Amino acid sequence: MKKLYVFTLLFLLLIPQSSFGQDGKKYIINNIIVTGNTAFNASTIITYSRLKKGQEVSFGGDKIGEAVKKLWGSNLFGTIDIYFINITEDNKVDIEINLSDLPELNETKVQGVKKGKVDEILEENNLKQRVKVTENLITTTKNYLTNKYKKKGFLNTKVNVVTSDVKNDSIEKKRVNMFINIDKGNKVKIKSIKFNGNDKLSDKKLRKAMKNTKQKNPIRILKRSKYVEEDYKEDLVSLIDKYKENGYRDARVIKDSIIYNDDKSISLLIDVEEGEKYTFGKIDFVGNTVYTDEFLSQILRIEEGDTYNGVELKKRIANDEKPDGIDITNIYQNTGYMFSTINPVEVSADGNVIDLEIRITEGKPAYFNSVTVKGNDITNDHVIYREIRTRPGELYSRANIIRTIRELGQLGFFNAQAIVPDIKNPNPVDGTLDIEYTVEEQGSSQIELQGGYGGGGFIGTLGLSFNNFSLRNILNGEAYKPVPRGDGQSLALRLQASQFFQTYSFSFSEPWLGGKKPFQLSTSISHSRQFLFDPQTRRADRSRRFNITGITFGISTRLKEPDDYFLFSQALSFQHYDLQNYNTGLFTFGDGSSNNLSYTIGLTRNNTYNDPIYPTGGSNFSASAKFSIPYSLFNGVDYKALREERDGLDPVADIDRIGEIDQERFKWLEFYKVKFKADWYAEVAKKLVLRPSVEFGFLGAYNNDRGVIPFERFFLGGDGLGNFALDGREVVQLRGYPNQSLSSQDGGSIYNKFSLELRYPITLGQGAKIYALSFVEGGASVNSFRDFNPFNLQRSAGLGVRIFMPAFGLLGIDFGKPFDPLPGQTQVGGWETHFIIGQQF
């Protein structure tokens, strides 16, 4: 079809007019008729061709050529011919447009792949019903599928695409069925990679430099020995970079070839020329006025006599892999010199010693003129602008642009993968530029609605979390879509109930109180009711209850020193515990009350980037101390005497007196609690992220005679979900073991945990972020420092997957295998399955 179009244009436009025997005569169009196999209306075709009655035309003229080009450009026709007919003596002519429609696709059948892959192939190649079937569609489909499977290691993939007319079709339009046969063959493995001409670097070192192309090795797991041409070409560049890192700047690949073996594998043979080894000589800086030679030398970190390393030199000048790295380009870019250029030039290479000039053109300092944002349909402008580090009139800084991208991504209101800074109108003469940030809104509110059976009955949960709430529009009926949004505030409601417990909680936070600086105010209120099980009725006994009511006020502010990633927080909380005929192992008294007034101080530093769901770098540290008033210092109670009296009582006969003593001990809870946690994120390969983590917690008492309180304890093991408990307990995840199985029944007062996760994303799209993970971790929980050994751990390993959807938060599943028995047991347990709901990322 394509050839016919080219032939028609050449025939009409390029062949001399005299060749037609008409000497370029002009004719007046008398009539236009449409013939051929087409379902389109004749008047529509004539209008689209732009030929009109009374128009002057000629053989090979522009009007006829433009008509053919216009019709062909519609991609609706397979053949197009224009004829001059019925020529009269007064130079009038009828124009016949003869054409045939392109066939439409009826159905597509794919053979040679699994059924589950067919829909994916149809979508990737746009093979939908009624699509026009062109030669280009057939060719691109064939090429796409061939390359798709070659990239997966099927080097001998063959794809055949044929079409056939739909017979006995009552529809006037021509339709065809498409048949795609994919013969992938076997995966082509690389049996060996051999080198010729390498005396300075061994075969082993050169193979290691090839990151994606590997020869067969039964020990290696992560990298397969499949052949992918694109990866192989990249690895040839990496091969030469390895030489450059070792001083051989003239090294090159002379020839490479593929050898097909009898066992259907291939061998790669690579001939290299190494050249001579070079060292760095004198390095002079030219054109620098802002920074001294000494300062730039400290950034470059290359001394005279060092082995020449072209790869490292390039990184020290400008490291494309680390946009926030410490290099000379960033030093200038972060202090306003956007228009600066830094070029290393070799000025001498005598005796294999390379003298360099680092030629710097500094240019004018650049200032931001206009800073705008687009794409925020829900979030109000002021919520975004207060996070932006690039402001009109300020010096240009690449670091501030990168930091802005991070801060906007950390809000959770936008797709962190789609935040794009667009520099506009850079003017080196005036030293100004504009910048526009494009954001893509994503759902930031979440709903939790679930039900199930557990603990002897049905448990229902309703949770609503609005993470971009607008309190000032609470009375504005027009703002409910479905709730007022856009001011960056958080509001959460949660209700959970079964026949044995009921829990209600409400929380609200304003991250920028007053709107001038990041000063967060938060508050929460909660209430829970718990009932004991009645073995006679097998239902909850509502006359035996335990109520907990709590309220918390907190403030936090961003610090400027040592850097502005630090957050300082304080909180004041109060809980009232009320027991009525609630005799359990938790207290020795079943009737009474206890109060918990505590103050918490915390320091965190979070510089992870950029996506809070899937950080690829940075770290997150947090340390906190929670403590109550030391009542025993001034309340006049002799707790030593009470302890001695209690120790001398009979636990059965004197239970009432023991209860009275414990009521006195726990009337106002007295304690201090210290916690520390640190996470690191490192991208070890493209998007493959390693996350080490360490945690520690300690609950202590001011007065040993009063003892450690039964609340605020640590419960280690399992999925880490806190369920309905509001007694200050810390439920700590340690996968591979049953929930809370690694602590005593009342919880431990000390715990530590180490964890190592390896994460890889499946998709990081706006609708859902999905990543797979593997983990190893270990931890322990004890009740005193006498029993504490940070390396005596219960260990486990396993696999998992996480799915984050804006409407539902983080969901996931883990499969963990323990390596050690539970405390007090001798046999190691089997695999444990953990469902993750709303866990931290």
SULNORQUI-V322889 format. One record per residue. N is the residue number from 0. RES is the residue in one letter. PSI is psi in radians with two decimals (NA if undefined). OMEGA is omega in whole degrees, -180 to 180 (999 if undefined). Layout:
n={N/N}
res={RES/RES}
psi={PSI/PSI}
omega={OMEGA/OMEGA}
//
This chain:
n={0/1/2/3/4/5/6/7/8/9/10/11/12/13/14/15/16/17/18/19/20/21/22/23/24/25/26/27/28/29/30/31/32/33/34/35/36/37/38/39/40/41/42/43/44/45/46/47/48/49/50/51/52/53/54/55/56/57/58/59/60/61/62/63/64/65/66/67/68/69/70/71/72/73/74/75/76/77/78/79/80/81/82/83/84/85/86/87/88/89/90/91/92/93/94/95/96/97/98/99/100/101/102/103/104/105/106/107/108/109/110/111/112/113/114/115/116/117/118/119/120/121/122/123/124/125/126/127/128/129/130/131/132/133/134/135/136/137/138/139/140/141/142/143/144/145/146/147/148/149/150/151/152/153/154/155/156/157/158/159/160/161/162/163/164/165/166/167/168/169/170/171/172/173/174/175/176/177/178/179/180/181/182/183/184/185/186/187/188/189/190/191/192/193/194/195/196/197/198/199/200/201/202/203/204/205/206/207/208/209/210/211/212/213/214/215/216/217/218/219/220/221/222/223/224/225/226/227/228/229/230/231/232/233/234/235/236/237/238/239/240/241/242/243/244/245/246/247/248/249/250/251/252/253/254/255/256/257/258/259/260/261/262/263/264/265/266/267/268/269/270/271/272/273/274/275/276/277/278/279/280/281/282/283/284/285/286/287/288/289/290/291/292/293/294/295/296/297/298/299/300/301/302/303/304/305/306/307/308/309/310/311/312/313/314/315/316/317/318/319/320/321/322/323/324/325/326/327/328/329/330/331/332/333/334/335/336/337/338/339/340/341/342/343/344/345/346/347/348/349/350/351/352/353/354/355/356/357/358/359/360/361/362/363/364/365/366/367/368/369/370/371/372/373/374/375/376/377/378/379/380/381/382/383/384/385/386/387/388/389/390/391/392/393/394/395/396/397/398/399/400/401/402/403/404/405/406/407/408/409/410/411/412/413/414/415/416/417/418/419/420/421/422/423/424/425/426/427/428/429/430/431/432/433/434/435/436/437/438/439/440/441/442/443/444/445/446/447/448/449/450/451/452/453/454/455/456/457/458/459/460/461/462/463/464/465/466/467/468/469/470/471/472/473/474/475/476/477/478/479/480/481/482/483/484/485/486/487/488/489/490/491/492/493/494/495/496/497/498/499/500/501/502/503/504/505/506/507/508/509/510/511/512/513/514/515/516/517/518/519/520/521/522/523/524/525/526/527/528/529/530/531/532/533/534/535/536/537/538/539/540/541/542/543/544/545/546/547/548/549/550/551/552/553/554/555/556/557/558/559/560/561/562/563/564/565/566/567/568/569/570/571/572/573/574/575/576/577/578/579/580/581/582/583/584/585/586/587/588/589/590/591/592/593/594/595/596/597/598/599/600/601/602/603/604/605/606/607/608/609/610/611/612/613/614/615/616/617/618/619/620/621/622/623/624/625/626/627/628/629/630/631/632/633/634/635/636/637/638/639/640/641/642/643/644/645/646/647/648/649/650/651/652/653/654/655/656/657/658/659/660/661/662/663/664/665/666/667/668/669/670/671/672/673/674/675/676/677/678/679/680/681/682/683/684/685/686/687/688/689/690/691/692/693/694/695/696/697/698/699/700/701/702/703/704/705/706/707/708/709/710/711/712/713/714/715/716/717/718/719/720/721/722/723/724/725/726/727/728/729/730/731/732/733/734/735/736/737/738/739/740/741/742/743/744/745/746/747/748/749/750/751/752/753/754/755/756/757/758/759/760/761/762/763/764/765/766/767/768/769/770/771/772/773/774/775/776/777/778/779/780/781/782/783/784/785/786/787/788/789/790/791/792/793/794/795/796/797/798/799/800/801/802/803/804/805/806/807/808/809/810/811/812/813/814/815/816/817/818/819/820/821/822/823/824/825/826/827/828/829/830/831/832/833/834/835/836/837/838/839/840}
res={M/K/K/L/Y/V/F/T/L/L/F/L/L/L/I/P/Q/S/S/F/G/Q/D/G/K/K/Y/I/I/N/N/I/I/V/T/G/N/T/A/F/N/A/S/T/I/I/T/Y/S/R/L/K/K/G/Q/E/V/S/F/G/G/D/K/I/G/E/A/V/K/K/L/W/G/S/N/L/F/G/T/I/D/I/Y/F/I/N/I/T/E/D/N/K/V/D/I/E/I/N/L/S/D/L/P/E/L/N/E/T/K/V/Q/G/V/K/K/G/K/V/D/E/I/L/E/E/N/N/L/K/Q/R/V/K/V/T/E/N/L/I/T/T/T/K/N/Y/L/T/N/K/Y/K/K/K/G/F/L/N/T/K/V/N/V/V/T/S/D/V/K/N/D/S/I/E/K/K/R/V/N/M/F/I/N/I/D/K/G/N/K/V/K/I/K/S/I/K/F/N/G/N/D/K/L/S/D/K/K/L/R/K/A/M/K/N/T/K/Q/K/N/P/I/R/I/L/K/R/S/K/Y/V/E/E/D/Y/K/E/D/L/V/S/L/I/D/K/Y/K/E/N/G/Y/R/D/A/R/V/I/K/D/S/I/I/Y/N/D/D/K/S/I/S/L/L/I/D/V/E/E/G/E/K/Y/T/F/G/K/I/D/F/V/G/N/T/V/Y/T/D/E/F/L/S/Q/I/L/R/I/E/E/G/D/T/Y/N/G/V/E/L/K/K/R/I/A/N/D/E/K/P/D/G/I/D/I/T/N/I/Y/Q/N/T/G/Y/M/F/S/T/I/N/P/V/E/V/S/A/D/G/N/V/I/D/L/E/I/R/I/T/E/G/K/P/A/Y/F/N/S/V/T/V/K/G/N/D/I/T/N/D/H/V/I/Y/R/E/I/R/T/R/P/G/E/L/Y/S/R/A/N/I/I/R/T/I/R/E/L/G/Q/L/G/F/F/N/A/Q/A/I/V/P/D/I/K/N/P/N/P/V/D/G/T/L/D/I/E/Y/T/V/E/E/Q/G/S/S/Q/I/E/L/Q/G/G/Y/G/G/G/G/F/I/G/T/L/G/L/S/F/N/N/F/S/L/R/N/I/L/N/G/E/A/Y/K/P/V/P/R/G/D/G/Q/S/L/A/L/R/L/Q/A/S/Q/F/F/Q/T/Y/S/F/S/F/S/E/P/W/L/G/G/K/K/P/F/Q/L/S/T/S/I/S/H/S/R/Q/F/L/F/D/P/Q/T/R/R/A/D/R/S/R/R/F/N/I/T/G/I/T/F/G/I/S/T/R/L/K/E/P/D/D/Y/F/L/F/S/Q/A/L/S/F/Q/H/Y/D/L/Q/N/Y/N/T/G/L/F/T/F/G/D/G/S/S/N/N/L/S/Y/T/I/G/L/T/R/N/N/T/Y/N/D/P/I/Y/P/T/G/G/S/N/F/S/A/S/A/K/F/S/I/P/Y/S/L/F/N/G/V/D/Y/K/A/L/R/E/E/R/D/G/L/D/P/V/A/D/I/D/R/I/G/E/I/D/Q/E/R/F/K/W/L/E/F/Y/K/V/K/F/K/A/D/W/Y/A/E/V/A/K/K/L/V/L/R/P/S/V/E/F/G/F/L/G/A/Y/N/N/D/R/G/V/I/P/F/E/R/F/F/L/G/G/D/G/L/G/N/F/A/L/D/G/R/E/V/V/Q/L/R/G/Y/P/N/Q/S/L/S/S/Q/D/G/G/S/I/Y/N/K/F/S/L/E/L/R/Y/P/I/T/L/G/Q/G/A/K/I/Y/A/L/S/F/V/E/G/G/A/S/V/N/S/F/R/D/F/N/P/F/N/L/Q/R/S/A/G/L/G/V/R/I/F/M/P/A/F/G/L/L/G/I/D/F/G/K/P/F/D/P/L/P/G/Q/T/Q/V/G/G/W/E/T/H/F/I/I/G/Q/Q/F}
psi={-0.74/-0.67/-0.63/-0.68/-0.81/-0.74/-0.72/-0.77/-0.75/-0.73/-0.67/-0.57/-0.50/-0.53/2.30/2.54/-0.58/-0.34/-0.35/-0.13/0.27/-0.02/0.62/0.54/2.59/2.45/2.66/2.23/2.12/-0.72/2.67/2.22/2.65/2.23/3.00/-2.98/1.59/2.56/-0.03/2.58/2.43/-0.72/-0.58/-0.77/-0.75/-0.76/-0.73/-0.54/-0.32/0.29/2.45/2.68/2.45/-0.09/2.52/2.21/2.95/2.79/2.27/0.18/2.97/-0.66/-0.76/-0.75/-0.73/-0.60/-0.78/-0.77/-0.71/-0.80/-0.71/-0.63/-0.24/-0.27/0.61/-0.24/2.53/-0.60/2.50/2.12/2.45/2.20/2.57/2.12/2.82/0.89/2.25/2.96/-0.48/0.45/0.65/2.63/2.59/2.43/2.17/2.09/1.91/2.10/2.89/2.44/2.61/2.51/2.65/2.61/2.23/-1.10/2.75/2.29/2.35/2.25/2.62/-0.07/2.90/2.64/-0.62/-0.29/-0.18/-0.85/-0.66/-0.73/-0.74/-0.71/-0.76/-0.51/0.15/0.75/1.26/2.78/2.47/0.04/2.41/2.27/1.85/2.90/-0.60/-0.70/-0.76/-0.77/-0.79/-0.63/-0.80/-0.81/-0.71/-0.84/-0.66/-0.84/-0.60/-0.83/-0.43/-0.66/-0.39/0.10/0.02/1.39/-0.48/0.41/2.35/2.29/2.26/2.21/2.10/2.71/2.71/2.51/2.56/2.07/2.73/0.72/2.11/-0.29/2.39/-0.56/2.54/2.27/2.63/2.66/2.52/2.35/2.13/2.10/2.09/2.03/1.66/-0.49/-2.90/2.65/2.36/2.03/2.63/1.93/-0.72/2.68/2.03/2.67/2.55/2.47/0.04/1.84/-0.53/-0.67/2.36/2.84/-0.68/-0.78/-0.67/-0.68/-0.67/-0.56/-0.42/1.68/-0.58/-0.23/1.95/2.56/2.90/2.34/1.94/-0.32/-0.57/2.38/-0.83/-0.66/2.08/2.83/0.65/2.71/2.10/2.10/-0.79/-0.77/-0.67/-0.74/-0.68/-0.68/-0.47/-0.63/-0.74/-0.58/-0.81/-0.62/-0.61/-0.70/-0.76/-0.59/-0.38/0.26/-0.10/1.36/-0.34/0.08/2.55/2.77/2.05/-0.75/2.54/2.55/2.73/2.25/2.16/2.15/2.85/-0.46/0.35/0.22/3.09/2.78/2.50/2.26/2.10/2.10/2.21/2.70/2.05/-0.66/-2.94/2.74/2.41/2.74/2.80/2.44/-2.36/2.46/1.99/2.50/2.30/2.27/-0.03/2.22/-0.43/-0.75/2.55/2.83/-0.69/-0.75/-0.79/-0.57/-0.62/-0.61/-0.70/-0.65/0.74/2.24/2.70/2.30/-0.23/2.58/2.32/2.25/1.65/-0.58/-0.81/-0.63/-0.77/-0.71/-0.64/-0.43/-0.88/1.94/1.77/-0.42/-0.41/1.60/-0.33/0.35/2.94/1.73/2.97/-0.70/-0.78/-0.57/-0.75/-0.77/-0.52/-0.05/0.43/-0.21/1.21/-0.60/0.19/2.64/2.46/2.05/2.12/2.27/2.24/2.12/-0.24/2.53/0.59/2.36/0.54/0.40/2.11/2.02/2.39/2.59/2.17/1.76/2.11/2.20/1.90/-0.66/-3.04/2.58/2.43/2.49/2.51/2.24/-0.98/2.33/2.03/2.86/2.45/2.72/-0.15/1.65/-0.42/-0.89/2.26/2.65/-0.72/-0.49/-0.60/-0.82/-0.51/-0.29/-0.20/2.29/-0.06/1.96/2.60/2.37/-0.22/2.76/2.49/2.43/2.09/-0.65/-0.66/-0.52/-0.81/-0.72/-0.64/-0.75/-0.74/-0.83/-0.69/-0.67/-0.63/-0.32/-0.59/0.02/-0.28/2.73/1.89/-0.45/-0.21/0.18/2.10/2.14/2.23/1.93/2.19/2.65/0.81/2.26/1.71/-0.45/-0.86/-0.33/0.73/2.81/2.75/2.67/2.39/2.19/2.18/2.17/2.79/1.92/2.48/2.74/2.22/-0.10/2.61/2.61/2.38/1.98/1.91/2.78/2.66/3.03/2.34/2.63/0.48/0.15/-3.08/2.38/2.16/2.46/2.33/2.09/2.34/2.22/2.05/1.86/0.08/0.90/2.77/1.75/-0.60/-0.30/0.33/-0.47/0.07/1.82/-0.56/-0.28/-0.12/1.70/1.06/-0.19/2.83/2.26/2.88/-0.15/0.13/0.18/2.85/2.35/2.29/2.42/2.41/2.26/2.32/2.39/2.57/-3.06/-0.26/-0.22/2.73/2.42/2.41/2.40/2.59/2.40/2.64/2.49/2.49/1.95/-0.37/1.29/2.16/-0.34/-0.01/-0.45/2.80/1.40/1.88/2.34/2.27/2.65/2.62/2.56/2.40/2.69/2.37/2.62/2.25/2.48/2.58/2.74/2.31/1.93/-0.36/-0.85/-0.23/0.57/3.07/2.35/1.78/-0.11/-0.13/1.67/2.83/1.95/2.48/2.16/2.31/2.69/2.48/2.41/2.33/2.64/2.63/2.64/2.61/2.32/2.80/-0.38/2.52/-0.39/2.98/0.35/-0.20/2.47/2.22/2.23/2.66/2.58/2.51/2.19/2.68/2.29/2.43/2.14/2.19/2.08/2.36/1.92/0.72/1.37/1.93/-3.08/-0.17/-0.79/2.72/-0.10/2.43/-0.24/2.23/-2.93/2.86/2.63/2.54/1.78/2.06/2.76/2.33/2.33/2.38/2.65/2.14/2.69/2.05/1.89/0.51/2.63/2.73/-0.40/2.08/-0.37/-0.69/1.33/2.48/0.00/3.02/-2.94/2.89/1.92/2.51/2.42/2.40/2.70/2.24/2.27/2.70/3.06/2.38/1.33/-0.59/-0.23/-0.40/-0.01/-0.06/0.14/2.32/1.58/-0.41/-0.74/-0.71/-0.70/-0.76/-0.70/-0.75/-0.71/-0.45/-0.03/2.68/2.21/-0.35/-0.93/-0.57/0.53/-0.64/-0.76/-0.67/-0.70/-0.69/-0.70/-0.79/-0.53/-0.69/-0.70/-0.67/0.30/-0.80/2.09/2.38/2.09/2.98/2.59/2.20/2.35/2.61/2.43/2.46/2.33/2.48/2.59/2.28/2.26/1.73/-0.41/3.13/1.95/-0.04/2.01/2.30/2.30/1.67/2.66/2.54/2.48/2.66/2.48/2.53/2.28/2.11/3.04/2.45/-0.68/1.96/-0.45/-0.52/-0.59/2.95/2.34/2.72/-0.12/-3.14/0.38/3.01/2.30/1.89/2.43/2.49/-2.62/-0.25/0.14/2.34/-0.18/-2.31/0.04/2.32/0.42/0.43/0.07/2.64/1.99/1.99/2.21/2.30/1.72/2.69/-0.18/2.69/2.73/2.24/0.47/-0.17/0.14/2.83/2.97/-0.65/0.11/2.77/2.79/-0.15/2.43/2.70/2.72/2.44/2.47/2.58/2.07/2.50/2.10/2.53/2.26/2.44/-0.76/2.53/0.65/3.02/-0.73/-0.61/2.44/2.18/2.27/2.60/2.74/2.70/2.70/2.66/2.41/2.82/2.65/2.99/2.67/2.23/3.08/-0.06/2.76/-0.37/-0.53/-0.03/2.17/1.92/-0.24/0.03/1.58/2.68/2.13/2.73/2.93/2.80/-2.94/2.76/3.09/2.55/2.46/2.13/2.06/2.27/-0.60/-0.37/-0.06/-2.69/2.22/2.66/3.02/2.42/2.54/2.01/2.49/2.12/2.67/-0.23/2.66/2.80/2.70/2.27/-0.05/2.91/-0.27/2.36/2.37/3.09/-2.91/2.47/2.43/2.26/2.25/2.28/2.22/2.02/0.32/2.77/2.73/NA}
omega={-179/-178/-180/178/180/180/-180/180/179/-177/-176/-169/-170/-179/-179/-177/-179/-180/-180/-179/-176/176/176/-179/176/179/176/-179/179/-177/177/179/-180/178/178/-176/-180/178/-179/178/-177/-179/178/-180/-179/179/-178/-180/-180/171/-176/173/-180/-180/180/-180/177/174/178/-178/-177/-175/180/179/180/178/178/-179/-179/-180/-179/-179/178/-177/180/-171/179/177/178/175/176/-177/169/-179/176/178/-178/-178/179/173/171/-173/171/179/176/175/-179/-178/176/-179/167/178/175/-180/179/176/-178/176/-178/178/176/177/178/-178/-178/-179/-175/-179/179/180/-180/-179/-178/-177/178/-179/-180/176/177/172/179/-178/178/175/179/178/-180/-177/-179/177/-180/-178/-179/-178/178/-179/-179/-177/173/179/178/176/178/-171/-175/-179/175/-179/178/-179/178/177/176/-179/174/-177/179/-178/-179/179/-177/-179/178/180/-179/170/180/178/-179/177/-179/176/-177/-173/178/174/-180/180/177/-178/-179/173/-176/-178/172/175/-179/176/-174/180/-176/175/-177/180/-179/177/179/179/179/-170/-171/-178/-174/173/-176/177/-176/-178/-175/-178/-171/-178/178/-176/179/-179/174/-171/-179/178/-180/179/177/-178/175/175/178/178/179/177/178/176/-179/178/-179/173/-176/-173/-178/-178/178/174/-179/-175/171/-175/178/178/180/-177/-178/-179/178/172/177/172/179/179/-174/177/-179/171/-170/-176/-177/178/-177/173/176/174/179/177/-180/175/-176/175/-178/175/-177/-178/-179/177/-178/180/-179/177/177/177/-177/176/176/-178/175/-178/176/174/-178/-180/-177/-180/-179/177/180/180/-180/175/179/-178/-179/-178/-180/-178/178/-178/179/177/-173/179/-180/177/178/-176/-177/178/171/-173/-179/-174/180/174/180/-178/173/-178/176/-178/179/177/-179/177/-179/174/-174/173/-176/165/174/-175/-173/170/-171/-178/180/169/-178/180/177/179/-179/177/-176/179/173/178/-180/-180/-177/-176/-179/-175/-174/178/-180/-174/179/177/-176/-178/180/-174/180/179/-180/177/175/176/178/180/179/175/179/179/178/178/179/-176/179/178/-178/178/-178/-179/-174/174/-174/-179/-173/178/-173/172/-177/179/-176/174/176/-176/-178/-179/-180/-176/-180/175/173/176/179/177/177/180/-180/-177/171/-179/180/176/-176/177/176/-179/-177/178/180/180/178/179/176/180/-179/178/178/-178/172/179/177/-180/180/-171/175/-172/177/-178/-176/179/-176/-179/180/-177/-179/-177/-177/-179/-2/177/176/-177/170/-176/173/178/180/176/-178/175/179/178/177/-175/167/179/-178/177/173/-180/179/178/179/177/179/176/175/-174/-180/-180/-177/175/-175/179/-177/178/-173/173/179/178/178/177/-179/177/177/176/-180/-177/178/180/176/-176/-180/-179/-177/177/179/177/-174/174/-180/-169/178/-178/175/176/-176/176/-178/171/-179/174/176/-179/178/-180/176/179/-4/169/-173/168/-178/177/179/-175/176/179/175/-176/178/174/176/180/-176/-178/176/180/-175/-176/178/178/-177/177/172/175/-179/176/-180/-178/178/-177/-178/175/-173/179/-179/175/-176/177/179/173/-177/176/177/-179/-18/-176/-179/178/-178/179/179/179/179/-177/180/-180/174/176/-178/175/180/-177/178/174/178/-174/-174/179/-173/-177/174/-179/178/-176/177/179/177/180/180/178/-179/-180/-178/-178/176/-175/-179/-175/-175/-176/-179/-179/177/178/179/180/-178/175/178/-179/-172/178/171/-176/-179/-175/165/-172/-178/179/177/177/179/175/173/178/-180/179/-175/173/-176/178/176/-169/174/-178/170/-179/176/-180/176/176/-179/176/-176/-179/174/-173/-177/177/178/173/179/-176/-180/178/174/-174/-177/179/-171/174/174/-172/178/179/-173/-178/-171/-174/178/-176/176/-178/176/179/-171/-179/166/-171/-178/180/177/-177/174/-175/-175/175/176/-175/-179/179/180/177/178/172/168/-175/174/-177/176/-180/173/-172/175/-176/172/173/177/-179/-178/-176/-179/173/-176/174/177/-179/167/-175/164/-180/179/-179/179/179/-180/-176/178/179/177/-178/-172/173/-173/-178/175/-167/163/-171/179/176/180/-177/178/177/178/177/177/173/-174/-176/-174/-179/-175/176/180/177/178/173/-175/179/179/176/-175/178/175/178/180/179/-178/-176/179/-179/-180/-178/176/177/-179/175/-175/178/174/177/177/-170/999}
//
